[in-house]
Structures are given as C-alpha cells and as structure tokens.
C-alpha cells in the first residue's frame, strides 16, 4: 500500500489499511519509530477498562473524614 503526502504534511491512509486497523474518523494513532528506523502506526483504541490495575489499591481504605482532610490539605496555598 502506498500513501502520498500533501503539501500540508497530511497522509491519506488507504481504505484497506483503515479496515485492517479498524480506523475511523477521529481515531487517534501513535506513530512510533523502531530501532531499525521504521515507522509504526498504532491505533489508540483501548477502552478505559484497559487501565484497570495500573494504580495499586491503597493498603487501607480511607474514611470520609480522612479524605476531606487530604482534600483540604491539598488546597492550602
């Protein structure tokens, strides 16, 4: 597949590539340069559910009072 760049630096991704990658209008993509100098286009289509587990659970749950104290302490200037 071949894409041609416009004078504004824009590329039109061929329909076959869009279908294979599941790209639609508004889809964000990540462009990554590999060690061998190639450029990879990676669709950013993960849902919020994919973030589960990235932040560890606290050792003990905070009470509402402790949360309010933390909030009040964070807003002090």
DSSP file (Angstrom, degrees, kcal/mol; ACC not computed):
  #  RESIDUE AA STRUCTURE BP1 BP2  ACC     N-H-->O    O-->H-N    N-H-->O    O-->H-N    TCO  KAPPA ALPHA  PHI   PSI    X-CA   Y-CA   Z-CA
    1    1 A X              0   0    0      0, 0.0     2,-0.4     0, 0.0    12,-0.0   0.000 360.0 360.0 360.0 141.8    0.0    0.0    0.0
    2    2 A X        -     0   0    0      2,-0.0     2,-0.4    11,-0.0    12,-0.0  -0.970 360.0-170.1-126.6 138.8    1.2    3.5   -0.8
    3    3 A X        -     0   0    0     -2,-0.4     2,-0.4    10,-0.1    10,-0.1  -0.971  14.1-142.6-125.6 144.4    0.1    6.8    0.6
    4    4 A X        -     0   0    0     -2,-0.4     8,-0.6     8,-0.2     2,-0.3  -0.905  14.8-131.1-110.2 133.9    1.1   10.2   -0.8
    5    5 A X  B     -A   11   0A   0     -2,-0.4     6,-0.2     6,-0.1     2,-0.1  -0.622  19.5-135.9 -83.6 138.9    1.8   13.2    1.5
    6    6 A X    >   -     0   0    0      4,-2.6     3,-1.9    -2,-0.3    -1,-0.1  -0.316  31.8 -98.7 -82.4 173.0    0.1   16.5    0.7
    7    7 A X  T 3  S+     0   0    0      1,-0.3    -1,-0.1     2,-0.1    -2,-0.0   0.711 125.8  58.2 -65.4 -19.0    1.9   19.9    0.8
    8    8 A X  T 3  S-     0   0    0      2,-0.1    -1,-0.3     0, 0.0    -3,-0.0   0.373 122.1-106.6 -90.6   4.2    0.4   20.3    4.3
    9    9 A X  S <  S+     0   0    0     -3,-1.9     2,-0.3     1,-0.3    -2,-0.1   0.682  73.9 139.6  82.3  18.1    2.1   17.1    5.5
   10   10 A X        -     0   0    0      2,-0.0    -4,-2.6    -6,-0.0     2,-0.4  -0.731  36.7-155.3 -99.0 146.2   -1.1   15.1    5.6
   11   11 A X  B     -A    5   0A   0     -2,-0.3     2,-0.6    -6,-0.2    -6,-0.1  -0.929  10.4-142.3-116.6 142.3   -1.4   11.5    4.6
   12   12 A X        -     0   0    0     -8,-0.6     2,-0.5    -2,-0.4    -8,-0.2  -0.927  21.8-140.2 -99.4 120.0   -4.5    9.7    3.4
   13   13 A X        -     0   0    0     -2,-0.6     5,-0.1   -10,-0.1   -10,-0.1  -0.685  27.9-108.6 -81.8 126.0   -4.4    6.1    4.7
   14   14 A X     >  -     0   0    0     -2,-0.5     4,-2.2     1,-0.1     3,-0.5  -0.161  24.0-116.6 -55.7 147.1   -5.6    3.7    2.1
   15   15 A X  H  > S+     0   0    0      1,-0.2     4,-2.5     2,-0.2     5,-0.2   0.840 113.9  56.6 -56.4 -37.7   -9.0    2.1    2.8
   16   16 A X  H  > S+     0   0    0      1,-0.2     4,-2.4     2,-0.2    -1,-0.2   0.915 108.9  46.2 -61.9 -42.6   -7.6   -1.4    3.1
   17   17 A X  H  > S+     0   0    0     -3,-0.5     4,-2.3     2,-0.2     6,-0.2   0.903 111.3  52.2 -66.6 -40.9   -5.2   -0.3    5.8
   18   18 A X  H  X>S+     0   0    0     -4,-2.2     5,-2.3     1,-0.2     4,-1.0   0.907 111.1  47.7 -61.8 -40.9   -8.0    1.6    7.6
   19   19 A X  H ><5S+     0   0    0     -4,-2.5     3,-0.5     3,-0.2    -2,-0.2   0.941 111.6  49.4 -64.8 -46.9  -10.2   -1.5    7.5
   20   20 A X  H 3<5S+     0   0    0     -4,-2.4    -2,-0.2     1,-0.2    -1,-0.2   0.875 118.6  39.0 -60.4 -38.7   -7.4   -3.8    8.8
   21   21 A X  H 3<5S-     0   0    0     -4,-2.3    -1,-0.2    -5,-0.2    -2,-0.2   0.529 107.6-121.9 -91.3  -6.5   -6.6   -1.4   11.7
   22   22 A X  T <<5 +     0   0    0     -4,-1.0     2,-0.3    -3,-0.5    -3,-0.2   0.837  50.3 169.7  70.2  32.2  -10.2   -0.6   12.5
   23   23 A X      < +     0   0    0     -5,-2.3     2,-0.3    -6,-0.2    -1,-0.2  -0.611   6.6 171.9 -83.4 135.8   -9.5    3.2   11.9
   24   24 A X    >   -     0   0    0     -2,-0.3     3,-2.4     1,-0.0     2,-0.0  -0.852  47.9 -65.2-131.7 168.2  -12.5    5.5   11.8
   25   25 A X  T 3  S+     0   0    0     -2,-0.3     3,-0.1     1,-0.3    -1,-0.0  -0.333 124.9  21.0 -55.3 131.0  -12.8    9.3   11.7
   26   26 A X  T 3  S+     0   0    0      1,-0.3    -1,-0.3    -3,-0.0     2,-0.2   0.303  85.6 141.9  91.3  -9.0  -11.5   10.7   15.0
   27   27 A X    <   -     0   0    0     -3,-2.4    -1,-0.3     1,-0.1     2,-0.3  -0.485  45.8-137.5 -66.2 130.7   -9.4    7.6   15.9
   28   28 A X        -     0   0    0     16,-0.5    16,-3.0    -2,-0.2     2,-0.3  -0.675  20.6-165.0 -88.1 145.5   -6.1    8.7   17.5
   29   29 A X  E     -B   43   0B   0     -2,-0.3     2,-0.5    14,-0.3    14,-0.2  -0.940  15.3-136.9-129.9 153.3   -2.9    6.9   16.4
   30   30 A X  E     -B   42   0B   0     12,-3.0    12,-3.0    -2,-0.3     2,-0.6  -0.931  13.6-151.2-107.7 130.7    0.5    6.7   17.9
   31   31 A X  E     -B   41   0B   0     -2,-0.5     2,-0.4    10,-0.2    10,-0.2  -0.918  19.1-175.3-104.4 118.6    3.5    6.9   15.5
   32   32 A X  E     -B   40   0B   0      8,-2.6     8,-3.4    -2,-0.6     2,-0.5  -0.945  19.3-143.6-120.4 130.8    6.5    5.0   16.8
   33   33 A X  E     -B   39   0B   0     -2,-0.4     6,-0.2     6,-0.2     2,-0.1  -0.819  22.8-144.2 -91.5 126.6   10.0    4.9   15.3
   34   34 A X    >   -     0   0    0      4,-3.1     3,-1.9    -2,-0.5    -1,-0.0  -0.332  27.6-100.8 -84.6 170.3   11.5    1.4   15.7
   35   35 A X  T 3  S+     0   0    0      1,-0.3    -1,-0.1     2,-0.1    -2,-0.0   0.807 123.1  55.2 -61.4 -29.9   15.2    0.7   16.3
   36   36 A X  T 3  S-     0   0    0      2,-0.1    -1,-0.3     1,-0.0    -2,-0.0   0.292 124.1-102.1 -89.9  12.4   15.7   -0.1   12.6
   37   37 A X  S <  S+     0   0    0     -3,-1.9     2,-0.2     1,-0.3    -2,-0.1   0.525  76.5 136.9  86.3   6.5   14.3    3.3   11.5
   38   38 A X        -     0   0    0      1,-0.0    -4,-3.1    -5,-0.0     2,-0.5  -0.515  49.5-131.6 -83.6 156.4   10.8    2.1   10.5
   39   39 A X  E     -B   33   0B   0     -6,-0.2     2,-0.4    -2,-0.2    -6,-0.2  -0.939  19.2-162.2-110.3 126.5    7.7    4.0   11.5
   40   40 A X  E     -B   32   0B   0     -8,-3.4    -8,-2.6    -2,-0.5     2,-0.6  -0.903   8.8-149.4-110.5 137.5    4.8    2.1   13.0
   41   41 A X  E     -B   31   0B   0     -2,-0.4     2,-0.5   -10,-0.2   -10,-0.2  -0.926  18.0-173.7-104.9 117.3    1.2    3.4   13.2
   42   42 A X  E     -B   30   0B   0    -12,-3.0   -12,-3.0    -2,-0.6     2,-0.1  -0.949  20.6-132.0-118.8 117.4   -0.6    2.1   16.3
   43   43 A X  E     -B   29   0B   0     -2,-0.5     2,-1.1   -14,-0.2   -14,-0.3  -0.431  10.5-141.9 -66.1 137.7   -4.3    2.8   16.8
   44   44 A X        +     0   0    0    -16,-3.0   -16,-0.5     1,-0.2    -1,-0.1  -0.739  52.2 135.1 -99.9  84.2   -5.1    4.0   20.3
   45   45 A X        +     0   0    0     -2,-1.1    -1,-0.2   -18,-0.1    -2,-0.0   0.285  21.0 130.7-117.5   8.5   -8.4    2.2   20.7
   46   46 A X        -     0   0    0     -3,-0.1     2,-0.1     1,-0.1    -2,-0.0  -0.347  52.6-128.9 -65.3 144.3   -8.2    0.8   24.2
   47   47 A X    >   -     0   0    0      1,-0.1     3,-1.7    -2,-0.0     4,-0.2  -0.383  27.8-100.8 -84.5 170.2  -11.1    1.4   26.4
   48   48 A X  G >  S+     0   0    0      1,-0.3     3,-2.1     2,-0.2     4,-0.3   0.796 119.1  71.5 -60.3 -28.8  -10.9    2.8   29.9
   49   49 A X  G >  S+     0   0    0      1,-0.3     3,-1.3     2,-0.2    -1,-0.3   0.776  84.7  68.3 -60.4 -25.4  -11.3   -0.7   31.2
   50   50 A X  G <  S+     0   0    0     -3,-1.7    -1,-0.3     1,-0.2    -2,-0.2   0.651  90.2  63.1 -68.2 -14.6   -7.8   -1.4   30.0
   51   51 A X  G X  S+     0   0    0     -3,-2.1     3,-2.1    -4,-0.2     4,-0.3   0.599  73.8 122.3 -84.4 -11.8   -6.5    1.0   32.7
   52   52 A X  T <  S+     0   0    0     -3,-1.3    -3,-0.0    -4,-0.3     0, 0.0  -0.253  76.3  18.4 -56.5 132.0   -7.7   -1.2   35.5
   53   53 A X  T 3  S+     0   0    0      2,-0.3    -1,-0.3     3,-0.0    -2,-0.1   0.369  88.4 111.4  91.1  -4.1   -4.9   -2.3   37.8
   54   54 A X  S <  S+     0   0    0     -3,-2.1     2,-0.5     1,-0.1    -2,-0.1   0.852  78.1  48.3 -70.8 -32.7   -2.4    0.4   36.7
   55   55 A X  S    S-     0   0    0     -4,-0.3    -2,-0.3     0, 0.0    -1,-0.1  -0.934  94.7-123.6-108.7 124.9   -2.7    2.2   40.1
   56   56 A X        -     0   0    0     -2,-0.5     2,-0.1     1,-0.1     3,-0.1  -0.279  28.3-104.1 -66.8 151.7   -2.3   -0.1   43.1
   57   57 A X        -     0   0    0      1,-0.1    -1,-0.1    -4,-0.1     4,-0.0  -0.440  44.0 -99.3 -69.1 147.3   -5.1   -0.2   45.7
   58   58 A X        -     0   0    0      1,-0.1     3,-0.1    -2,-0.1    -1,-0.1  -0.317  27.8-117.7 -65.2 154.1   -4.3    1.6   49.0
   59   59 A X  S    S+     0   0    0      1,-0.2     2,-0.4    -3,-0.1    -1,-0.1   0.891  99.4  11.4 -61.0 -39.7   -3.1   -0.5   51.9
   60   60 A X  S    S-     0   0    0      0, 0.0    -1,-0.2     0, 0.0    -2,-0.0  -0.999  88.6-107.4-139.2 142.9   -6.2    0.5   53.9
   61   61 A X        -     0   0    0     -2,-0.4     2,-0.3    -3,-0.1    -4,-0.0  -0.340  35.3-124.2 -65.2 146.7   -9.3    2.4   52.8
   62   62 A X        -     0   0    0      1,-0.1     2,-0.1     2,-0.0    -1,-0.1  -0.667  18.4-123.5 -90.4 147.5   -9.6    6.0   54.0
   63   63 A X     >  -     0   0    0     -2,-0.3     4,-2.2     1,-0.1     5,-0.2  -0.405  30.1-106.3 -78.2 165.3  -12.6    7.2   55.9
   64   64 A X  H  > S+     0   0    0      1,-0.2     4,-2.5     2,-0.2     5,-0.2   0.886 122.9  54.1 -59.1 -38.5  -14.6   10.1   54.6
   65   65 A X  H  > S+     0   0    0      1,-0.2     4,-2.3     2,-0.2    -1,-0.2   0.918 107.9  48.8 -62.7 -43.8  -13.1   12.3   57.3
   66   66 A X  H  > S+     0   0    0      2,-0.2     4,-2.2     1,-0.2    -1,-0.2   0.883 111.5  50.3 -64.4 -38.2   -9.6   11.4   56.2
   67   67 A X  H  X S+     0   0    0     -4,-2.2     4,-2.5     2,-0.2    -2,-0.2   0.923 110.3  49.3 -64.7 -43.9  -10.4   12.1   52.5
   68   68 A X  H  X S+     0   0    0     -4,-2.5     4,-2.7     1,-0.2    -2,-0.2   0.891 110.9  50.4 -63.1 -39.5  -11.8   15.5   53.4
   69   69 A X  H  X S+     0   0    0     -4,-2.3     4,-2.6     2,-0.2    -1,-0.2   0.913 110.9  49.0 -63.5 -42.3   -8.7   16.3   55.4
   70   70 A X  H  X S+     0   0    0     -4,-2.2     4,-1.8     2,-0.2    -2,-0.2   0.910 112.8  47.6 -64.3 -41.9   -6.5   15.3   52.5
   71   71 A X  H  X S+     0   0    0     -4,-2.5     4,-1.1     2,-0.2    -2,-0.2   0.933 113.5  47.5 -64.1 -46.2   -8.6   17.4   50.1
   72   72 A X  H  < S+     0   0    0     -4,-2.7     4,-0.5     1,-0.2     3,-0.4   0.900 112.5  49.8 -62.9 -41.1   -8.4   20.4   52.5
   73   73 A X  H >< S+     0   0    0     -4,-2.6     3,-0.6     1,-0.2    -1,-0.2   0.824 108.2  53.8 -68.1 -31.3   -4.7   20.0   53.0
   74   74 A X  H 3< S+     0   0    0     -4,-1.8    -1,-0.2     1,-0.2    -2,-0.2   0.724 106.4  51.6 -75.7 -21.5   -4.1   19.8   49.2
   75   75 A X  T 3< S+     0   0    0     -4,-1.1     2,-0.2    -3,-0.4    -1,-0.2   0.488  80.6 114.5 -95.5  -1.8   -5.9   23.1   48.5
   76   76 A X    <         0   0    0     -3,-0.6    -3,-0.0    -4,-0.5    -4,-0.0  -0.497 360.0 360.0 -69.8 132.9   -3.9   25.1   51.1
   77   77 A X              0   0    0     -2,-0.2    -1,-0.1     0, 0.0    -3,-0.0   0.401 360.0 360.0-108.0 360.0   -1.8   27.8   49.4
